Amino acid sequence: MAARNTILGLGHCICGTDDPCDIAVAPLLTEKVPEEKLMEPTLGTWIFHPSPLPYGRGAASIKWAYRRSEPITAATWFWADKGLDTGDICEQEIVKIDYALRPRDFYQQHIIPAMLRTLERCLIGIQSGVVRRVPQVEEYSSFDFIEKK
């Protein structure tokens, strides 16, 4: 809902699922979407990820950052592609991890606000005619996953 409010607040419209649009925005995408669906919008699809991509790809990046006692994480918007968290970066903001908070509370208090700030920067860039695409550097990539017990 907060991402929707940011989009509308900057004067953009929200299209229906069958309406043509310039960009799809998927702030909390947790499942694999077919590539053809991601590429339907004219410019593509932005996906949000709470790590400094390409480091920390995967579904449990905040929990893994806590487990590894990482000093930072990030709010990252990237362009969807056929891979998992592998698309070009559109916008990224480093966030210092607050270990006084549980991961869930940290996510709510620090990551969500950073997600909205970076989404706003992405949208302002598009409004200005800037389509930012910074390729991820594969040699710095890692993949975090939820362990099955």
Secondary structure, 3 states (H helix, E strand, C coil): CHHHHHHHHCCCCCCCCCCCCCEEEECCCCCCCCHHHHCCCCCEEEEEECCCCCCCEECCHHHHHHHCCCCEEEEEEEECCCCCCCCCEEEEEEEECCCCCCHHHHHHHHHHHHHHHHHHHHHHHHHCCCCCCECCCHHHCCEECCCCC
